[in-house]
Amino acid sequence: MAIKEKGFVKGCLPEELKKVLRSVATNWEDVMDDMQALQVIQLSGAMTNKVYQINWPTKNGEVVRKVLVRIYGEGVEVFFNRDDEIRTFECISKHGQGPRLLGRFPEGRVEEFIHARTLSAADLRDPEISALIAAKMREFHNLDVPGPKNGLIWDRMRNWLCEAKSLCSPQEAKEFCLDSLEEEISMLEKELSQDHQEVGFCHNDLQYGNIMMDEETRSITIIDYEYASYNPVAYDIANHFCEMAANYHSETPHILDYSQYPDLEERQRFVSIYLSSAGNLHSDTEVEQLVHDVEKYTLANHLFWGLWGVISDYVNKIDFDYMEYARQRFHQYRVRKPALLGYS
């Protein structure tokens, strides 16, 4: 299969990537020397980048070495700093989390291939798998990653709002009420930010496609840290719950089904496992408080990804209806705000 983005044409790999792959291959004495023998398979479901599995045949033909190649999406530098993301990737890898970085080239990077399966939308609702995710999320939040330890969610949303305003037509700006969003963001920051809330290193995009599971060991691996930063842990859990409404592998991947949002019992179970996974005792009051905080942070999450959708429609070339996705996130914000905050 030929890759058709950024220099991947007619099955040929760009020279910079070939150099990285040859360097990686020095650790494998049994692989074939012929670069034309490589098999390239595009992996579906990525929302920001193009991701490919590269199979490298061995000389005896019995084993295939595998790596993952990530081609960076165009225009996504508006969402995060790529150099910061690489440093985060390397730091997390040193902590024993996620794949190892094997090499970089101008258009992307080569990563260790994780021999595990990517979760599906349905997996997030499986009680056993959900419990594993809760425990892994707690472990992730406890990572000590260099950088500012204060939450970045509010500043990031304000930056994205400025970008969205600069890109949108007057009609779109009116439809999405962009002129009033600064006030909404400030209101949410004041309403949601409380002294009792724990801040940890958050993934901020823990949808099913960013979670892998080894079927034999049942171990969970969290991948793709482009949006990762310190934030209130309640926000990260809220994001994960909101992602249960999505199925990015359906015929309409941009359509969200909020009937799939976890009910109160599911949310309480997830939070209870999350709090107890580090061996700490917790009270029912602590569970209820975090569940309460998480629900309120879903509002911030809707605005966050709503703005992302608006901007992505202008800068991202992946086949996805970003504007319709944004409409649904903003609509859900308006629908849920009165019940969660007590006013419209």
C-alpha positions in Angstrom: 0.0 0.0 0.0 1.4 3.4 -0.9 1.3 6.3 1.4 0.2 9.5 -0.4 0.9 12.2 2.1 4.0 14.3 2.5 6.4 12.4 0.2 4.9 8.9 0.5 4.1 8.1 -3.1 3.8 4.9 -5.1 5.1 2.9 -2.2 8.3 4.9 -1.9 9.5 6.2 1.5 11.0 9.7 1.8 14.8 9.7 2.2 14.7 11.2 5.7 12.4 8.4 6.9 14.6 5.8 5.2 17.6 7.0 7.2 15.6 6.7 10.5 14.4 3.2 9.5 17.9 2.1 8.6 19.2 3.3 11.9 16.4 1.4 13.7 17.3 -1.7 11.7 20.9 -1.7 13.0 19.3 -3.2 16.2 17.8 -6.0 14.1 20.4 -8.2 12.5 17.8 -10.5 10.9 15.9 -8.0 8.7 16.0 -7.9 4.9 18.2 -5.2 3.4 15.7 -4.3 0.7 13.6 -1.3 1.7 11.2 -2.1 -1.1 10.2 -5.2 0.9 8.6 -3.1 3.6 4.8 -3.4 4.0 3.0 -0.2 4.8 -0.5 -0.3 6.4 -2.5 2.8 7.3 -4.1 2.6 10.7 -7.6 4.2 10.9 -9.1 6.4 13.6 -6.4 9.1 14.0 -7.9 12.6 14.3 -4.8 14.8 14.0 -2.1 12.7 12.4 -1.7 10.0 9.8 -0.5 6.8 11.4 1.1 3.8 9.7 2.3 0.4 10.7 5.5 -0.7 8.9 6.2 -4.4 8.7 9.8 -5.3 8.0 10.3 -8.9 6.8 13.2 -10.9 8.3 15.7 -12.9 6.2 14.2 -16.3 7.3 10.7 -15.1 6.6 9.4 -16.4 9.9 9.2 -13.1 11.8 8.2 -9.6 10.9 9.6 -6.6 12.7 7.2 -3.8 13.2 7.4 -0.1 13.9 4.8 2.7 13.9 5.3 5.8 11.7 3.4 9.0 12.6 3.0 11.6 10.0 2.2 15.0 11.6 -1.0 16.7 10.5 -0.8 20.0 8.7 -1.8 23.1 10.6 -2.1 21.4 14.0 0.7 23.5 15.5 -2.0 25.9 16.5 -3.2 23.3 19.1 0.2 22.4 20.7 3.9 22.9 20.4 5.4 19.9 18.7 8.8 20.2 20.5 7.0 20.3 23.8 5.0 17.2 22.8 8.2 15.3 21.8 9.8 16.2 25.2 6.6 14.9 26.9 6.7 11.8 24.8 10.4 11.1 25.8 9.7 11.9 29.5 6.7 9.6 29.7 8.7 6.8 27.9 11.4 7.1 30.5 8.8 6.6 33.2 8.0 3.3 31.5 4.7 4.5 30.0 3.8 4.2 26.4 6.0 3.4 23.3 9.6 4.4 22.9 10.7 7.1 20.5 12.9 5.4 17.9 13.6 8.4 15.6 12.5 11.6 14.1 12.3 13.0 10.5 10.9 16.4 9.3 7.4 15.2 8.7 7.0 12.9 11.6 8.6 10.3 13.8 9.1 6.5 14.2 7.8 4.9 17.4 8.0 1.5 19.0 5.2 -0.7 17.9 3.0 -1.7 20.8 1.9 -5.3 20.6 -1.6 -4.7 21.9 -4.9 -3.9 20.5 -6.4 -0.5 20.3 -9.7 -0.3 22.2 -13.0 0.2 20.5 -15.9 2.5 21.5 -17.7 -0.5 23.1 -14.7 -1.3 25.2 -15.1 1.9 27.3 -18.4 0.6 28.6 -17.0 -2.8 29.6 -16.8 -2.8 33.4 -13.6 -4.8 33.6 -11.8 -2.7 31.0 -13.2 0.5 32.4 -11.7 -0.4 35.8 -8.3 -1.0 34.2 -8.5 2.4 32.5 -9.4 4.1 35.8 -6.4 2.6 37.5 -4.1 3.5 34.6 -5.4 7.1 34.5 -4.6 7.5 38.2 -1.0 6.3 37.5 -0.7 8.7 34.6 -2.0 11.6 36.7 0.7 10.9 39.2 3.6 11.2 36.7 6.1 14.0 37.4 6.6 15.7 34.1 8.8 18.8 33.7 6.9 22.0 33.0 4.3 24.3 34.6 2.4 22.5 37.3 -0.7 24.7 37.1 -3.7 23.8 35.0 -3.5 25.0 31.3 -7.1 24.4 30.2 -8.3 28.0 30.5 -5.4 29.7 28.8 -5.5 27.1 26.1 -9.2 27.7 25.4 -8.6 31.5 25.3 -5.8 31.0 22.8 -8.0 28.8 20.7 -10.9 31.2 20.9 -8.7 34.0 19.4 -7.6 31.6 16.6 -11.2 30.6 15.9 -12.3 34.2 15.6 -9.4 34.9 13.2 -10.5 32.0 10.9 -14.3 32.1 11.0 -16.6 34.0 8.7 -18.9 36.5 10.4 -21.8 34.0 9.9 -19.9 31.2 11.6 -18.8 33.4 14.5 -22.4 34.4 15.0 -23.6 30.7 14.8 -21.1 29.6 17.4 -21.5 32.7 19.6 -17.7 33.3 19.6 -18.1 36.9 20.7 -19.6 35.7 24.0 -17.3 32.8 24.6 -14.6 34.7 26.5 -17.2 35.6 29.1 -18.3 31.9 29.2 -14.8 30.7 29.7 -14.1 33.2 32.5 -17.4 32.3 34.2 -16.5 28.6 34.0 -13.0 29.2 35.4 -14.4 31.1 38.3 -17.2 28.5 38.9 -15.2 25.3 38.5 -11.8 26.2 40.0 -11.8 25.2 43.7 -9.0 24.9 46.2 -9.9 21.3 47.0 -9.3 20.1 43.4 -6.3 18.0 42.7 -4.1 19.0 39.7 -2.2 16.2 37.9 -0.5 15.5 34.6 -3.5 14.9 32.4 -3.8 13.3 29.0 -6.7 15.6 28.0 -7.7 13.4 25.0 -8.4 9.9 26.5 -10.7 8.6 23.8 -10.7 4.9 23.0 -8.3 5.2 20.1 -5.6 6.4 22.5 -5.8 3.4 24.8 -4.3 0.0 24.1 -4.6 -3.3 25.9 -2.5 -6.4 26.0 -5.0 -9.2 25.7 -2.8 -11.7 27.6 -1.6 -9.5 30.5 -4.7 -7.1 30.5 -2.2 -4.3 30.9 -3.3 -0.8 29.6 -1.1 1.5 27.7 -2.0 5.2 27.1 -0.7 6.7 23.9 -0.6 10.0 22.0 0.2 12.9 24.3 -0.2 15.9 22.0 -2.7 17.6 24.2 -1.2 16.4 27.5 -0.6 19.0 30.2 -1.2 19.6 33.9 -4.9 20.2 34.6 -7.4 19.4 37.3 -7.8 15.6 37.2 -11.6 16.1 37.3 -11.3 17.7 33.8 -9.4 14.6 32.4 -12.0 12.2 33.8 -14.8 14.4 32.4 -13.1 14.3 29.0 -13.0 10.5 29.2 -16.7 10.3 30.0 -17.6 12.6 27.2 -15.6 10.5 24.7 -18.0 7.6 25.5 -20.5 9.3 23.2 -18.1 9.0 20.2 -17.5 6.2 17.7 -14.8 7.4 15.3 -15.0 4.2 13.3 -18.7 4.4 12.4 -20.1 5.5 9.1 -20.7 8.9 10.7 -17.6 9.4 12.9 -18.5 13.0 13.7 -21.9 12.2 15.2 -22.0 12.0 19.0 -24.5 9.8 20.8 -25.0 11.1 24.3 -27.2 8.2 25.3 -23.9 6.4 25.6 -22.7 8.8 28.3 -22.1 6.8 31.5 -24.9 6.8 34.1 -24.4 7.8 37.7 -23.6 4.3 38.9 -20.9 3.9 36.2 -19.4 7.3 37.0 -19.3 6.5 40.7 -17.7 3.1 40.1 -15.0 4.6 37.8 -14.2 7.4 40.3 -14.1 4.9 43.2 -11.6 2.7 41.4 -9.6 5.7 40.3 -9.3 7.0 43.9 -8.4 3.6 45.4 -6.0 2.4 42.7 -3.0 3.9 44.4 -3.8 2.0 47.6 -5.3 5.0 49.3 -8.5 4.8 51.4 -11.3 7.1 50.3 -14.6 8.0 51.7 -18.0 8.1 50.0 -17.9 11.8 50.4 -14.7 12.0 48.4 -16.2 9.9 45.6 -19.3 12.1 45.5 -17.2 15.3 45.4 -15.1 14.1 42.5 -18.1 12.8 40.6 -19.7 16.2 41.1 -16.6 18.1 40.0 -16.3 15.9 36.9 -19.8 16.6 35.8 -19.2 20.4 35.9 -15.9 20.0 34.0 -17.8 18.4 31.1 -18.9 21.9 30.3 -15.3 23.1 29.9 -14.7 20.0 27.8 -17.5 20.8 25.4 -16.2 24.3 24.8 -12.6 23.0 24.5 -13.4 20.5 21.7 -16.0 22.7 20.2 -13.3 25.3 19.5 -11.0 22.5 18.4 -13.6 21.5 15.8 -14.0 25.0 14.4 -10.3 25.5 14.0 -9.7 22.0 12.6 -12.2 22.6 9.8 -9.8 25.2 8.5 -6.4 23.6 9.2 -6.9 19.9 9.1 -7.2 17.9 5.9 -8.4 14.6 7.4 -11.8 13.5 6.1 -14.0 14.4 9.1 -16.9 16.9 9.5 -15.3 19.1 12.1 -17.9 21.8 11.9 -20.8 19.5 12.6 -18.7 18.0 15.5 -18.2 21.5 16.9 -22.0 22.2 16.6 -22.8 19.2 18.7 -20.2 20.1 21.4 -21.5 23.6 21.7 -25.1 22.4 21.7 -24.3 20.0 24.5 -22.8 22.8 26.5 -25.9 24.9 26.2 -28.2 22.0 27.0 -26.2 20.9 30.1 -25.2 24.3 31.6 -28.5 25.1 33.3 -28.7 21.8 35.1 -25.0 21.7 36.2 -24.6 25.4 37.1 -28.1 26.3 38.1 -28.5 29.1 35.5 -28.6 29.5 31.7 
